[in-house]
């Protein structure tokens, strides 16, 4: 069966994809979007393309697109069974969907990461009562856009949160109670973007107490209000600020690169923070990487052009290795 197109982009948030689609069109690459919000596939379909690029996000449920995530995961598993090259494929997406799995991966790699407990019933936390240090971070296993994250001071407060809103368990029915790590608000956290295993750029992010740190200008513009739904628990605060970080420590880059290799990320972001007592703590692995043009511009390039360079290279290698008639 001949390919219908060179590339299929699996996605859920069309606004996030506009810069990528524009760069693909400018380069003359034949591509087709596959929107997993309202989608279907059969078990007798052949492959539509040589390469598939997963851009689905765990935060789809925040935008009312809860069913996009399981369909994206099932579709990628099917594609891989059929022999397709899927960038940021099913295993990578499954890792992004699970903060608890990320925490275990980092711990087994001897990388400093927050101590955490994964639970599906608040009463089960009582077994760890003597080990918990307050305050702590309450966060969902399937994260995204800062949704459902709270800073909590006691088990009683956690019980109150779930009692007041039982729907907070949805969609994944799994939470983490995680070590709270203070950091200098003027330094913020650090996010390193990787492409094809190499550092694309690093940036510092001043959070101002917010949890929605999506780098896309659609969600956190340089000025004005974003288009993403920000969870109601967020405090009133100045907008999140993003700054290029050309002097990121080489040791931090090396550690992040190790994570990228272990997670088998084709494109992705790794986040860490530095505590006042000198810890460098890695805490988040992002397969859906919303690149920030203003930060990349400070390094002298358009990030989406770099992504298209990478995609072109993958397409060439697939054609050389396994061309389909």
N, C-alpha and C positions, 0 to 999 in steps of 0.2 A: 504493500500500500504506500503510495506517495504521500509525503507530508503536505498538509493543507497550508502550512505556514512555517516559518523558521522557528518562531518562539511563541509560547503561550504564557501570559502573565496571570497568575492566579491571585485574585485580589478581592477586597471587600469595600475599600474606602476609595472611591474614584478621585476625590480631591487630592489625596496623597499621591496618586499615580500620575497626575497630569504632567509634572516635569519629566518623569521617566518616559511616558508615552511621546511627549514632544521630542525628546532627544532621540528616541528610536525612529520616529518619523523623519527627523532631520537627517539621520544617518542612512535612511532607506532600508531599514530592516523590516522584513515582513513579520508582523506580530499580530496576535489576537488576544484580547482580554477575556478572562474567564471569571465573571463576577459570582462569587460563592454565596451572595445573599439570597438569590433566587435561582437555583441551579439544579441540574440533574445529569446523571450519566448512566449508561447501561454497561452490562458486562460483556457485550459483544462488539463494542466500539474499538476501532484501532486507534493508534496514536495520531494526534493531529499535528504534532511538531517534533522536531529533533530534540528541543530543549524546552523545559517548563521552569518558570521562575516563580517561586512562592513568595507572595507579598501579603498573605493573609495575616491578620492580627488577633492575638488573644483578647484584645479589648473590644471585639465586635459586639459583644453583648451590651456594652455601655451605650452603644448607638441603636439598641433594639434589634441587633442582628445575631441573636444567640445561636441560631441554627447554622450560621456560616462556618463556625469553627469545626463542628463534627463532620460537615460535608467536605471541607477542605482537607481534613486529615484522611478521611476515607478515600477521597479522590486521589490524593498523592500516594497512598498505599497501593491503590489499584494501578496507577501509572507505573510505579516502580516494579510491580509484579509483571507488567507488560514490557519491562526493559527500558523505560524512558529515563533520561537524565533529568532529574528534578533538583534544581538548586534550592538550598534550604528546605530539603524534602521532609518526609514524614517523621523520621527520627529527630531531626533538628526541631521541627515544629512541636513535636511532643515534649521535647526538653523545654522549649520556650513556654509551653502551657503549664509547666509544673515548677514552681519555686522550690518545692521540697526536693525534687530531683536535682535541680541546680545546686542547692545547698549541699547535697550529698556528693555530687561531682567535685565541687570545689574542695570539700573536706578531704576526699580521697586523694586529691592532688596535692595535699599539704599546703593549700592556699588559705590564708586567713579569710574567714567568712563568718557572718554572724551566727552565733549559737541559736538554734531554733527548735521548736516543737511543732509537729504536724498533728492536727486533731480533727475529728468529725463530730465531737460532742464536747461541750464546754466542761462537763463534769470530769472528763478524762484528764483535764489539766491538773486536777488536784493531786495526782500522783507525782507531779513535778513541782509542787508548791514551794518546797524548800530550795529548789534550784533556780527559780525565776528571780531575776533582778528587775525592780521597777524603777523608772517607767520602762515599758516594752512596746514593741511595734506589733500590732495585730494586722495581718494582711492575708488576702486570699491566695490559695495555691495558683489559681489562674488569674494573673494580674492583668493590668492594662489601664493606662491613663489615670493611675492613682486611685482607681475605684476601690471602695470598701476598705481603705487603709485608715487605721486609727492609732494614735499614741494613747496607751492605756496605763493606768496606775495601779490596778488591782484586779483580782479574779472577779470581785463583785462588779466592777465596771464592765468587764467582758460579758458577764452574765446579763447585765442590764442591756447591753447593746443587742445581743441576740434575742432577748426577750421582747424588746421594743420593736424589732424588725426581723422576724424569722426569714423573710425573703432574702436577707443579706447572705444566706448560705449559697444562693444560686449565682451562677449556673453549675459550679463544680462541687459544691457541698464539702469543701475542704479548706481549712485555714491553717496559717502558721502563727505562732507567737514567737517573735524574734527579738533578739538582743537589740536594745536601743543604743545607737552609737552616736555620741555627740561629735560635731565637727565645726570648724571655724566657718561661720556663715559668710564671711568675706571671701573665703577661698572656695566654698561650695563643694560640689562633688565633681568627679572627673568622668567623662565619657569618651571612650576611644572607639572610633569607627574603623572597621576592617573590611577589606575587599580582596577576595582571592588569597586570604592568608596574610596580607600585608597591611600595615597601618595606613589608613587613608588620611585621617587627621585626628587630633585630640582637641577637646574643648572642656573648659570649666563651666559648670552650671550653678548659678546662684539660685537656690530654690525658694528663699523667703518663706520657708515653712510649708510650701506646697508639695503635693505628691505627684501631680500631673506634670511630668518632665518631658513629655513628647517633644522631640526636637523639630518636628514639622512646623513651619510658619503658619500652617492652617490651624494648628492647635495652640501654639504659643508664638504669636506674631511679635515682631520687634516693637510694635505699638498697636494699641487698640485691643479689641476682644477677639479671642479665637473662636473657631467654628465647632470645636469639640465640646461634648457634654462633660463639664467638670463636675465631679461628685459633690453633692451638697455639703459633705462634712468638711470640705476645704475652708480654711479660715480666710477672711479678707486680708489680702496682702498684695504687695507690688507684683507685677508680672515676673515670671521666671526670666532670668537673664542668661544668655549664652555668649561665651567668649572663646576665641581661639586660644589654644594652649600649646604654643610651639616648643616650650621648654619642659614638656612632660618627661619625667625621669625614665631613662632607658630601662631600668629594672621593672618599672610598671608596665611598659610596653612589652617587655619579654614575657612577663607573667600573663598579660592579656592575650598575647599570641599563643601561649601554651593552652589557654582556655579555648581559644578559637579552634585550634587543632583538635583538642579533645572532644569538643562539641560538634566538630565537622561543619562549622559555619562557612558558607560561601560568602555571605554578606551579613554583617552584624555589628552590634555595639556591645561593649563591655563597660560596666560602671564600677567605680570604686570610690571610697572616701578615705580621708586621713583623719585619725582621731588625735586629740591633744596629747595623748601619751605615746604617740609615734607609730601607731598601727596603720598599715595600709590594708584596708579591708575591701575585698571584692564581693559584690552582693547581687549583681543582676546580669543576666545573659539575654540579649535581645536579638532574635533572628529577623524580626521585621524592623529594618533600620530606616527611619525617616531622616534623610540627610538634610543638613541645614546649609543652604547655598551661601548665606552671608558669612558663615564661619569658614567654609571651604574657600570662599573668595579671598579671605585674608591669607590663605596659603597659595593663592594664585591659580585656582582652577575651579571648574564647574563639577560638582560631585556626580551629577547625573551623566555627564559626558564620560567620566571615568567608569561608571557602572556599565555604560554601553560599550566602552572599550573591552571591559571584562567579558560581557555577554558575547561580543563578536569573537573573542578568543575561544570561548567555550563552544560556540557554534562551529568554528573552523575545526577544532579538535574532534568534535562529534562527527563531522563530515569525513574527516580523514580516517577515523577509527572504525566507524560503523555507518557508512552511507546506506540509505535505503532506496531501493529502486521504486 
